[in-house]
Amino acid sequence: MAAEGFADGFPRTALDDLGMRLVPDGDEAVGEAAVLPTMWSPGTTCLRVTVAATWADAVLGLHAILAFAPRLPVTLDLDVHLFDEIADADRIVMRSRLVKAGSTVVVSAMDFRDGAGRLVGVGGGTFMMAPDPALVLPPIDVIFERFAAPRGGLTVPLAERIGCTRDEPGVASLPCSPAVHNGSKAINGGLLTLAVEEAALTADPGAGRIESVHLRYLRAIRRGPAVARADVHHHMGRVEVTDAATGAVAVVATTRSTDA
C-alpha cells in the first residue's frame, strides 16, 4: 500500500499519528502530546514505553539536528524510564536540554511530566552525524513547521498500526514499511522499540508493562523485518534485534518490567 502524505511533501508515518507538537524554547526543546487509549500498554491505562521512546527520540534529537544541520543525525543510545505516576495521564509534556555538543556526538536529557506538572519519567539520548554525507535534512524552518502542530491521530493500537507481531514467547517482529520509515528510509529508532517491548513482554508472563528501556543502536534496518528476541529474568530483560534480511544485529537493549 502506498504511503499517505501531507501537503508539504512529507510522507505520513506512525510518528505523525502519535500527535506530538515539538518546538524549540531557547536552549531547550519542548514536546507535548495527548495520551490516547490506543497508546496504552496492553491491559493497562499506562502509556506504552515505545510511544514515550518515539517522542523522546524526536525531542532529544532536535538538539542534534541543530548541531549537525544540514547533515542527518542518527541515534546511538536512547533510554526512557517511566514512573508509576504515568498511569491515567491524559497529556504528556516533555522538555529536553543539551548536555554536551561535540564535533561528532551530541548528548541530551529530558523530563516527562503529566498535564498537572508531575514528573512521570525521565530519558536521555546520544546522537552522531550520519556517516553518509548524502543523507541531509530538509531546511530547519521546514522541520519546525512540520512539528509546530500535532498531525493525525492514532486510531488503532500502535502494534496494529505498524504491523508489529508477537511471533512466539520472547520473539516479536516489525516490518520495514513506510509507516515506520525515518529520514533515511530505515526503521525509526523510537518505533523500533515496539519490537523490543513486545518481545520482552511475551518472555515475561508476570509482567504488567515495560517501565524502563535502554537501546544501543548498532546499524540501521532498511530491509527487515526487524526481529527481537528477549531473555528475561526477574523482570529484567536482555533483547537483541536483528535484521532478518541479513542476520546482522541492529540493536541491543535492556528492559525492566513491573508486576502484572
Secondary structure, 3 states (H helix, E strand, C coil): CCCCECCCCCECCHHHHCCCEEEEECCEEEEEEECCHHHECCCCCCECHHHHHHHHHHHHHHHHHHHHCCECEEEEEEEEEECHHHCCCCEEEEEEEEEEECCCEEEEEEEEEECCCCEEEEEEEEEEECCCCCCECCCHHHHHHHHCCCCCCCCCCHHHHHCCEEEECCEEEECCCHHHECCCCCECHHHHHHHHHHHHHHCCCCEEEEEEEEEEECCCCCCCCEEEEEEEECCEEEEEEEECCCCCEEEEEEEEEEEC
